[in-house]
Amino acid sequence: MTAQNILVAVAWPYANADIHVGNITGSYLPADIFARYHRLKGNNVLMVSGSDAHGTPITVRSDAEGVAPVEVYQRFHARFLELFKKIGLNYDLFTSTHTENHEKVSQSVFLALKENGLLYEEEQQQWYSPSLKKFLPDRYVEGTCYICGYENARGDQCDNCGNVLDSTQLIDPRAKEDGSTPELRATTHFFFDLSKLQEQVVKFLEAREGYWRPNVVRRSLGWIKAEGLRGRPITRDLDWGLRVPVDGWDDKRIYVWFEAVIGYLSAPIEWSQITGQPAAWHAWWTDPEARAYYFIGKDNIDFHAILWPAELIGAGAQFAQIFEGTADKPLNLPYDVPANEFLNMEDRKISGSRNWAVWALDALERYDPDPLRYYLTVNMPETSDSNWDWDEFVARNNNELVATWGNLANRVLSFAHKHWEGQVPDPGDLRPADEAVLAKVEAGFESVGDLIESAKLRAALNAAMRLASEVNKYLDDQAPWSQVKEHKAEAAKTIFTAIKAIDSLKLLLAPFLPHTSEALHQILGYKEPLFGRQYTEALEDSFGIHTALRYDGAQASGAWAPSQLEAGRSFNAPTPLYKKLDPEVTEQERERLGS
């Protein structure tokens, strides 16, 4: 089978706050599961993202703290890297928008659109604060949403109804910084003429009906039908961000909504440069057979399903001409945008400002990463909002991870290590029951794989765990603990079958539970790791030094396939993969919420 080029494009977190579990299950974890599967399958995966370093979320915080925006970005960027390493998000490159490369790529897209007649200058009315003596970017203005009536809507988007807003239409606007009433004043900006691309964007979306999630297509086409695509400003009156590549525009910056999504293109280009193969990014971006998957939350659907495709269509092959000096093929459009809904917390909406959240780095101080990954996957809000419940977290850990899967691996391998001296027993000829349970598990490589490829990750994990239950049932029926006393040869058949099934289950569960799957892989005596090594690297350019998360790409060859384990193989004494949690932790955790 020919390897596919798979771009796994992951939402870029704003570097102005820590990451909570809702962020992780919304986009970062599903992307990692998807990427790990495709790596095990042997595809050429490039998983990229980075910190969104510009825009008003960073400057709002820097103003409040009295520090430079770069200090805010660097602080949270470092915490993102720490978190992603601990929980096991294997980015080939997690970088930043605050790099020379990203500015150059973004400016090239800007100029490509300009040359293609898709940018125009226009004077617009924008909120200005007389008391602060400056124009107010959208996030510096709050007010009542003119669509749903929510009183604390941001100028760019309403957190209640999720709609992208025109800040000038806010009801009872106020400056976020000092609460004063702003006034509208004239300022000139570049606009992206989306109306010229509406027909092509609609055609692109209609071609995705049937395999995109209905909420993504329905929301996107519905928005275009209701609002139509109109010119949208792509510059702002700011001094923090990427420079506008036009003479006389030194006092303005490229609008963050426009340049942040370009990170999906600039990051592969940076990765290519870092690895000494400058043209390698074309394999994922101009090869028409390559597929790009965008993992985001539902609040970012408009940007990724409408605005980003419009940027790519509009820039076309002109981008490569400007960026590299050579004509090239058009840039690939998204193959899929599997946007997730929201995760609530104990039946309430997550709120960072009220500390109504489980902060990921904090949780990893008390829990191992795989139990967190497991619960966030079985509870993933793929088609509707879901809810984090601490009682359920403990129950899932104890009844499923520990009792169903962890206990299966530990009791079989402990029993085999004791009775066959650390070697896989010779089964002789297998019985029909042995062959039947192995056939069920081996069929999982197709069924679980198909579900992952469709980004139905909850169903995929549940299918793999059902197979673990099948192996437990098989063991209960065969009872090797009794067989070994009088019919050791029969027990050998049972234990060989169980170990081989566990070896396959380890792979089926590896995308979801990489840390414990890797540990089990080593217990079973394998020398090569399942996945590569994650590390950080300091990179320097004209913007300064930025630290990136890297991945060396190593993987076991031909891994996504049924176990080929043979009799006589030596393995190590097992240790438990998971810890049983005391139910009392639920109340302890609830006391942390909102405190």
VMD Tcl script that draws the C-alpha trace (Angstrom):
set ca {
  {0.00 0.00 0.00}
  {1.34 3.43 -0.95}
  {1.92 5.73 2.00}
  {-0.30 8.82 2.11}
  {0.85 12.32 3.00}
  {-1.33 13.36 5.94}
  {-1.22 16.90 7.30}
  {-2.64 17.05 10.82}
  {-3.32 20.73 11.44}
  {-4.17 21.52 15.05}
  {-5.82 24.65 16.48}
  {-3.29 27.27 17.63}
  {-3.85 28.21 21.29}
  {-3.71 31.87 22.23}
  {-0.63 32.35 24.41}
  {-2.48 34.34 27.07}
  {-3.80 31.65 29.43}
  {-3.22 28.08 30.56}
  {-4.89 25.17 28.79}
  {-7.80 23.30 30.39}
  {-9.23 19.87 29.62}
  {-11.93 21.37 27.40}
  {-9.24 22.71 25.08}
  {-7.49 19.34 25.02}
  {-10.52 17.23 24.13}
  {-11.75 19.91 21.75}
  {-8.84 19.75 19.32}
  {-5.38 18.78 20.63}
  {-6.08 15.23 21.80}
  {-8.18 14.13 18.79}
  {-5.42 15.39 16.51}
  {-2.79 13.41 18.40}
  {-4.84 10.19 18.34}
  {-5.41 10.61 14.61}
  {-1.72 11.34 13.93}
  {-0.48 8.41 16.03}
  {-2.76 6.02 14.17}
  {-1.55 7.18 10.78}
  {2.07 6.95 11.91}
  {1.51 3.37 13.05}
  {-0.16 2.64 9.73}
  {2.96 3.86 7.91}
  {1.64 7.10 6.43}
  {3.76 10.25 6.13}
  {2.32 12.37 8.92}
  {3.13 16.00 9.58}
  {1.39 17.26 12.74}
  {1.84 20.99 13.25}
  {0.62 23.86 15.35}
  {2.01 26.55 17.59}
  {1.25 29.36 19.97}
  {-0.90 32.17 18.59}
  {1.33 34.96 19.83}
  {-0.31 38.07 18.39}
  {-3.60 39.84 18.57}
  {-5.54 41.39 21.39}
  {-5.86 38.39 23.76}
  {-2.14 38.79 24.45}
  {-2.11 42.58 24.57}
  {-5.16 42.69 26.89}
  {-3.27 40.55 29.39}
  {0.00 42.40 28.94}
  {-1.78 45.70 29.63}
  {-3.38 44.27 32.77}
  {-0.03 42.96 34.04}
  {2.03 45.96 32.94}
  {4.48 43.85 30.93}
  {5.41 43.62 27.25}
  {3.24 41.34 25.05}
  {6.27 39.21 24.21}
  {6.67 38.33 27.90}
  {3.08 37.08 28.11}
  {3.45 35.01 24.94}
  {6.78 33.46 26.00}
  {5.50 32.54 29.48}
  {2.46 30.65 28.27}
  {4.24 29.18 25.25}
  {6.72 27.54 27.65}
  {3.84 26.11 29.68}
  {2.21 24.75 26.53}
  {5.41 22.87 25.66}
  {5.60 21.43 29.17}
  {1.98 20.29 29.04}
  {2.16 18.74 25.58}
  {5.26 16.72 26.48}
  {3.65 15.43 29.68}
  {0.29 14.44 28.21}
  {1.91 13.10 25.04}
  {0.92 15.30 22.09}
  {3.44 14.33 19.43}
  {3.74 17.41 17.26}
  {6.31 17.20 14.49}
  {6.57 20.92 15.13}
  {4.84 23.09 17.69}
  {6.16 26.55 16.98}
  {4.83 30.12 17.21}
  {3.40 32.86 15.05}
  {6.11 35.17 16.42}
  {8.82 34.05 14.01}
  {10.54 35.51 10.98}
  {9.37 32.56 8.88}
  {5.72 33.01 9.83}
  {5.86 36.72 9.03}
  {7.43 36.05 5.62}
  {4.85 33.36 4.75}
  {1.96 35.55 5.96}
  {3.21 38.54 4.02}
  {3.51 36.35 0.91}
  {-0.13 35.26 1.23}
  {-1.09 38.91 1.72}
  {0.80 39.97 -1.41}
  {-0.56 37.04 -3.45}
  {-4.11 38.14 -2.63}
  {-3.19 41.74 -3.44}
  {-1.72 40.78 -6.83}
  {-4.82 38.70 -7.57}
  {-7.04 41.74 -7.03}
  {-8.62 40.48 -3.82}
  {-7.50 43.23 -1.43}
  {-8.72 46.80 -1.33}
  {-8.29 49.79 0.95}
  {-11.28 51.28 2.70}
  {-11.95 53.80 5.39}
  {-14.05 52.33 8.17}
  {-15.51 53.39 11.45}
  {-13.76 51.89 14.44}
  {-14.18 52.35 18.14}
  {-11.80 54.95 19.60}
  {-11.31 55.64 23.30}
  {-10.85 59.34 24.07}
  {-9.77 58.48 27.62}
  {-7.14 55.96 26.46}
  {-6.28 57.98 23.34}
  {-6.18 54.97 20.99}
  {-8.25 52.90 18.60}
  {-9.74 49.83 20.22}
  {-9.32 46.48 18.47}
  {-12.37 44.24 18.65}
  {-11.35 42.42 21.84}
  {-10.83 45.75 23.59}
  {-14.55 46.40 23.26}
  {-17.35 44.58 25.02}
  {-21.09 45.04 24.95}
  {-24.44 43.39 24.35}
  {-24.60 40.95 21.43}
  {-26.94 42.26 18.75}
  {-27.85 38.69 17.75}
  {-28.66 36.92 21.05}
  {-28.65 39.69 23.65}
  {-25.74 38.34 25.70}
  {-24.47 41.29 27.75}
  {-20.76 40.37 27.85}
  {-20.07 39.71 24.18}
  {-16.60 40.43 22.84}
  {-16.21 42.73 19.88}
  {-15.07 39.94 17.60}
  {-17.24 37.03 18.71}
  {-20.04 36.21 21.12}
  {-19.15 33.46 23.58}
  {-22.85 32.77 24.15}
  {-24.18 32.20 20.62}
  {-20.80 31.65 18.94}
  {-21.40 34.10 16.11}
  {-18.63 36.23 14.63}
  {-19.59 39.84 15.30}
  {-19.13 43.30 13.81}
  {-17.92 45.25 16.83}
  {-19.46 48.50 15.59}
  {-22.92 46.98 15.98}
  {-22.52 46.08 19.66}
  {-25.25 47.46 21.89}
  {-24.03 49.65 24.79}
  {-20.32 49.24 23.93}
  {-17.65 49.84 26.57}
  {-13.86 49.82 26.57}
  {-12.65 46.65 28.25}
  {-9.64 48.39 29.76}
  {-11.35 51.18 31.72}
  {-15.11 50.73 31.12}
  {-15.42 54.07 29.35}
  {-17.78 54.65 26.44}
  {-15.91 54.68 23.12}
  {-16.79 56.65 20.00}
  {-16.61 55.74 16.31}
  {-13.82 57.37 14.30}
  {-12.52 56.87 10.77}
  {-9.44 54.74 10.05}
  {-8.18 53.12 6.84}
  {-7.47 49.41 6.48}
  {-6.90 46.68 3.91}
  {-9.94 44.49 3.30}
  {-10.10 40.95 1.91}
  {-12.77 40.93 -0.80}
  {-14.47 37.67 0.15}
  {-17.48 38.41 -2.06}
  {-15.39 37.59 -5.15}
  {-14.72 34.11 -3.75}
  {-18.18 33.23 -2.44}
  {-19.12 30.97 -5.34}
  {-15.88 29.00 -5.04}
  {-16.17 28.66 -1.26}
  {-19.76 27.44 -1.52}
  {-18.73 24.92 -4.18}
  {-15.89 23.74 -1.93}
  {-18.27 23.25 1.02}
  {-20.97 21.51 -1.01}
  {-18.38 19.02 -2.26}
  {-17.71 18.07 1.40}
  {-21.30 17.23 2.25}
  {-21.62 13.57 3.11}
  {-18.27 13.07 4.80}
  {-17.78 16.26 6.84}
  {-19.60 16.41 10.16}
  {-23.08 17.82 9.50}
  {-22.66 20.61 12.06}
  {-19.59 21.94 10.21}
  {-21.15 22.00 6.73}
  {-24.56 23.14 7.98}
  {-23.12 26.00 10.02}
  {-20.77 27.14 7.24}
  {-23.28 27.09 4.39}
  {-25.94 28.53 6.66}
  {-23.74 31.47 7.58}
  {-22.94 32.23 3.93}
  {-26.61 31.93 2.94}
  {-27.72 34.22 5.75}
  {-24.94 36.80 5.67}
  {-23.18 36.41 2.34}
  {-19.42 36.86 2.09}
  {-18.39 40.48 2.29}
  {-15.14 42.39 2.53}
  {-13.41 41.80 5.85}
  {-10.58 43.92 7.31}
  {-7.20 42.22 7.54}
  {-5.18 45.02 9.16}
  {-5.55 46.63 12.57}
  {-4.37 49.70 14.49}
  {-1.90 47.85 16.71}
  {1.83 47.81 17.35}
  {2.00 44.10 18.31}
  {1.87 41.67 15.42}
  {3.15 41.08 11.90}
  {4.13 44.01 9.72}
  {2.00 44.96 6.70}
  {4.20 44.50 3.58}
  {3.17 47.82 2.00}
  {4.99 51.15 2.23}
  {3.33 53.68 4.49}
  {1.63 51.13 6.75}
  {4.23 51.01 9.51}
  {1.74 52.01 12.22}
  {-0.59 49.08 11.54}
  {-0.30 45.30 11.78}
  {-1.83 42.29 10.00}
  {-5.05 41.24 11.74}
  {-4.57 38.10 13.81}
  {-7.59 36.27 12.37}
  {-5.97 36.49 8.95}
  {-2.40 35.54 9.85}
  {-2.90 32.93 12.58}
  {-4.49 30.36 10.23}
  {-1.55 30.87 7.86}
  {0.42 29.03 10.56}
  {-0.87 25.79 9.09}
  {1.21 26.65 6.04}
  {4.14 28.42 7.70}
  {4.76 25.63 10.24}
  {5.36 22.93 7.57}
  {7.66 25.37 5.78}
  {9.57 26.01 9.03}
  {9.75 22.25 9.68}
  {11.17 21.76 6.18}
  {13.83 24.39 6.80}
  {14.77 23.02 10.22}
  {15.18 19.50 8.82}
  {17.35 20.70 5.94}
  {14.88 19.90 3.15}
  {13.44 23.30 2.15}
  {11.02 21.97 -0.48}
  {9.62 19.09 1.62}
  {6.51 21.05 2.62}
  {5.16 20.67 -0.91}
  {4.44 16.98 -0.20}
  {1.63 18.06 2.12}
  {0.63 21.33 0.51}
  {0.76 21.02 -3.29}
  {0.52 17.27 -3.88}
  {-3.15 16.81 -4.87}
  {-3.16 13.33 -3.31}
  {-2.21 14.68 0.14}
  {-4.94 15.14 2.73}
  {-5.16 17.92 5.31}
  {-7.24 17.46 8.46}
  {-8.00 20.45 10.69}
  {-8.76 19.67 14.33}
  {-10.54 22.58 15.98}
  {-13.37 23.48 18.35}
  {-16.79 24.57 17.09}
  {-16.08 28.22 17.92}
  {-13.46 28.21 15.13}
  {-15.54 26.60 12.36}
  {-16.08 29.85 10.46}
  {-12.36 30.60 10.31}
  {-11.34 27.13 9.14}
  {-14.22 26.10 6.90}
  {-14.88 29.47 5.23}
  {-12.20 32.11 5.72}
  {-9.08 29.91 5.51}
  {-10.26 28.10 2.34}
  {-10.99 31.55 0.88}
  {-7.43 32.67 1.65}
  {-6.03 29.53 0.01}
  {-8.25 29.81 -3.07}
  {-7.48 33.49 -3.38}
  {-3.70 33.14 -3.05}
  {-3.63 30.17 -5.45}
  {-0.37 29.37 -7.18}
  {0.67 33.01 -6.82}
  {1.85 32.29 -3.27}
  {4.77 30.09 -4.36}
  {5.75 32.65 -7.01}
  {6.07 35.34 -4.36}
  {7.47 33.17 -1.56}
  {9.89 30.97 -3.51}
  {10.18 32.78 -6.82}
  {8.85 29.81 -8.79}
  {5.42 29.11 -10.18}
  {3.78 26.14 -8.55}
  {0.52 24.28 -8.11}
  {-2.33 25.75 -6.06}
  {-2.31 25.14 -2.33}
  {-4.38 22.24 -1.05}
  {-7.73 22.97 0.54}
  {-8.84 21.24 3.76}
  {-9.82 17.62 3.22}
  {-11.74 17.50 6.49}
  {-12.48 19.82 9.41}
  {-13.65 17.48 12.22}
  {-14.65 20.24 14.65}
  {-15.67 19.16 18.14}
  {-18.37 20.71 20.30}
  {-17.69 21.94 23.88}
  {-16.88 20.10 27.08}
  {-18.75 21.42 30.11}
  {-17.54 21.06 33.68}
  {-19.83 19.46 36.29}
  {-22.93 20.57 34.32}
  {-21.71 24.16 33.91}
  {-19.89 25.94 31.13}
  {-16.13 26.02 31.65}
  {-14.98 29.46 32.82}
  {-11.31 30.23 33.21}
  {-11.97 33.58 34.92}
  {-14.08 31.85 37.60}
  {-11.66 28.91 37.84}
  {-14.49 26.57 36.84}
  {-12.14 24.28 34.94}
  {-9.71 21.42 35.26}
  {-6.36 22.91 34.31}
  {-4.37 20.30 32.45}
  {-0.93 20.94 33.94}
  {-2.41 21.00 37.42}
  {-4.31 17.73 36.85}
  {-1.11 16.03 35.66}
  {0.39 16.70 39.09}
  {-2.12 14.20 40.53}
  {-3.03 11.86 37.68}
  {-1.12 9.91 35.06}
  {-1.57 11.13 31.48}
  {-3.27 8.06 30.01}
  {-6.25 8.02 32.42}
  {-6.82 11.67 31.53}
  {-6.52 10.90 27.81}
  {-8.88 7.94 28.22}
  {-11.64 9.90 29.94}
  {-11.30 12.82 27.55}
  {-11.69 10.42 24.61}
  {-14.66 8.37 25.85}
  {-16.25 11.70 26.75}
  {-15.16 13.58 23.62}
  {-17.78 16.12 22.40}
  {-17.71 15.02 18.78}
  {-21.31 15.75 17.79}
  {-22.77 17.48 20.86}
  {-21.55 19.10 24.05}
  {-20.39 16.65 26.73}
  {-19.77 16.97 30.44}
  {-16.78 16.31 32.71}
  {-18.00 14.61 35.89}
  {-15.48 13.64 38.58}
  {-17.52 10.61 39.72}
  {-17.53 9.33 36.15}
  {-13.80 10.00 35.77}
  {-13.04 7.80 38.79}
  {-15.54 5.11 37.73}
  {-14.17 4.95 34.16}
  {-10.62 4.69 35.48}
  {-11.40 1.95 38.00}
  {-13.98 -0.09 36.07}
  {-12.57 0.15 32.56}
  {-8.89 1.06 32.50}
  {-7.94 -0.84 35.65}
  {-10.48 -3.70 35.70}
  {-11.07 -4.40 32.02}
  {-7.77 -3.61 30.29}
  {-5.04 -3.16 32.90}
  {-6.05 -6.23 34.90}
  {-6.26 -8.33 31.73}
  {-2.67 -7.54 30.75}
  {-1.28 -7.81 34.26}
  {-2.90 -11.07 35.33}
  {-2.12 -12.90 32.08}
  {1.50 -11.78 31.92}
  {2.09 -12.35 35.65}
  {0.64 -15.84 35.37}
  {2.70 -16.61 32.26}
  {5.88 -15.20 33.78}
  {5.43 -17.47 36.80}
  {4.44 -20.71 35.07}
  {6.51 -20.45 31.87}
  {9.54 -18.66 33.31}
  {9.16 -15.44 31.41}
  {8.60 -16.98 27.98}
  {5.57 -17.11 25.75}
  {4.33 -20.73 25.99}
  {4.23 -23.07 23.01}
  {0.55 -23.69 22.25}
  {0.86 -26.46 19.70}
  {-2.30 -26.51 17.58}
  {-4.84 -23.87 18.55}
  {-8.42 -24.80 19.37}
  {-11.48 -23.26 17.65}
  {-12.14 -21.02 20.68}
  {-8.56 -19.73 20.52}
  {-8.77 -18.97 16.82}
  {-12.19 -17.34 17.24}
  {-11.08 -14.81 19.86}
  {-7.90 -13.99 17.91}
  {-9.96 -13.47 14.77}
  {-12.22 -10.99 16.61}
  {-9.26 -9.01 17.92}
  {-7.45 -9.03 14.57}
  {-10.57 -7.77 12.80}
  {-10.27 -4.71 15.02}
  {-7.37 -3.39 12.97}
  {-9.79 -2.71 10.16}
  {-12.87 -1.69 12.16}
  {-11.06 0.48 14.71}
  {-8.84 1.92 11.97}
  {-11.84 2.86 9.82}
  {-13.43 4.67 12.75}
  {-10.24 6.62 13.48}
  {-9.88 7.59 9.83}
  {-13.43 8.97 9.99}
  {-12.46 10.89 13.16}
  {-15.02 8.89 15.17}
  {-12.60 8.50 18.04}
  {-15.07 7.77 20.82}
  {-16.50 4.87 18.83}
  {-13.01 3.66 17.94}
  {-11.87 3.54 21.57}
  {-15.10 1.88 22.67}
  {-14.66 -0.76 19.94}
  {-11.12 -1.51 21.12}
  {-12.24 -1.79 24.74}
  {-15.05 -4.15 23.75}
  {-12.41 -6.41 22.27}
  {-10.56 -6.36 25.59}
  {-13.81 -7.47 27.22}
  {-14.05 -10.32 24.69}
  {-10.60 -11.53 25.72}
  {-11.61 -11.34 29.39}
  {-14.69 -13.44 28.63}
  {-12.51 -15.94 26.75}
  {-10.22 -16.24 29.77}
  {-13.16 -16.74 32.12}
  {-14.46 -19.52 29.88}
  {-11.08 -21.26 29.56}
  {-9.97 -20.70 33.19}
  {-6.22 -21.25 32.68}
  {-5.69 -20.81 36.43}
  {-7.46 -24.14 36.86}
  {-6.15 -25.71 33.63}
  {-2.52 -25.30 34.65}
  {-2.96 -27.62 37.63}
  {-3.91 -30.70 35.59}
  {-3.63 -29.79 31.88}
  {-0.70 -27.42 31.49}
  {-0.68 -27.97 27.72}
  {-4.27 -26.67 27.56}
  {-3.35 -23.74 29.76}
  {-0.44 -23.03 27.38}
  {-2.88 -22.70 24.47}
  {-5.04 -20.30 26.48}
  {-2.18 -18.15 27.72}
  {-0.48 -18.01 24.31}
  {-3.77 -16.90 22.79}
  {-4.34 -14.30 25.51}
  {-0.81 -12.85 25.22}
  {-1.13 -12.63 21.44}
  {-4.50 -10.87 21.83}
  {-2.99 -8.48 24.41}
  {-0.13 -7.72 22.02}
  {-2.68 -6.75 19.35}
  {-4.84 -4.79 21.80}
  {-1.76 -2.85 22.86}
  {-1.52 -1.54 19.29}
  {-5.24 -0.89 18.90}
  {-5.10 1.21 22.07}
  {-1.73 2.86 21.39}
  {-3.10 5.99 19.67}
  {-5.32 6.63 22.69}
  {-3.07 5.37 25.52}
  {0.49 5.86 24.24}
  {2.33 5.90 27.57}
  {0.95 2.63 28.92}
  {0.98 0.99 25.49}
  {4.67 1.85 25.23}
  {5.26 0.40 28.72}
  {3.44 -2.81 27.75}
  {5.40 -2.92 24.49}
  {8.63 -2.97 26.51}
  {7.27 -5.57 28.96}
  {6.56 -7.83 25.99}
  {10.23 -7.65 25.06}
  {10.20 -5.37 22.02}
  {13.36 -3.34 21.48}
  {12.11 -0.66 19.09}
  {9.64 1.88 20.55}
  {6.15 2.30 19.15}
  {6.57 6.04 18.79}
  {9.38 8.50 18.36}
  {11.02 10.87 20.80}
  {9.56 14.25 21.75}
  {12.03 17.03 22.53}
  {12.38 20.81 22.56}
  {14.75 22.84 20.43}
  {15.78 26.49 20.68}
  {15.53 28.24 17.31}
  {16.82 31.73 16.56}
  {15.88 34.28 13.91}
  {15.47 38.05 13.63}
  {12.51 37.88 16.04}
  {14.78 36.38 18.73}
  {14.94 32.88 20.19}
  {11.82 30.74 20.28}
  {11.61 27.24 21.68}
  {9.80 24.67 19.56}
  {8.50 21.20 20.31}
  {9.89 18.61 17.92}
  {9.37 14.91 17.17}
  {11.97 12.60 15.68}
  {9.41 10.54 13.76}
  {10.66 7.06 14.67}
  {8.07 4.29 14.81}
  {7.88 0.52 14.81}
  {7.80 -0.77 11.23}
  {4.48 -2.17 10.03}
  {3.04 -1.66 13.48}
  {-0.69 -1.34 12.67}
  {-1.23 -5.05 12.12}
  {-2.16 -8.10 14.20}
  {0.45 -9.49 16.55}
  {3.10 -11.76 15.05}
  {4.23 -12.89 18.49}
  {5.76 -16.37 18.55}
  {6.18 -19.06 21.17}
  {9.42 -18.94 23.11}
  {9.70 -15.17 23.09}
  {11.12 -13.80 26.34}
  {9.26 -11.03 28.12}
  {9.76 -9.04 31.29}
  {7.97 -9.30 34.61}
  {4.88 -7.06 34.36}
  {3.92 -4.17 36.57}
  {0.41 -2.70 36.81}
  {-0.36 -0.25 34.02}
  {-2.94 1.80 35.92}
  {-3.72 2.87 39.48}
  {-7.09 2.46 41.14}
  {-8.42 5.81 42.34}
  {-10.03 6.40 45.72}
  {-13.61 7.66 45.27}
  {-12.82 10.35 47.82}
  {-10.82 12.26 45.21}
  {-14.08 13.39 43.60}
  {-14.97 15.67 46.51}
  {-11.39 16.90 46.79}
  {-11.46 17.87 43.13}
  {-14.86 19.56 43.39}
  {-13.53 21.70 46.22}
  {-10.86 23.00 43.83}
  {-13.46 24.16 41.31}
  {-14.27 27.84 41.59}
  {-11.86 28.37 44.46}
}
mol new
graphics top color blue
foreach p $ca { graphics top sphere $p radius 0.5 }
foreach p [lrange $ca 0 end-1] q [lrange $ca 1 end] { graphics top cylinder $p $q radius 0.2 }
display resetview
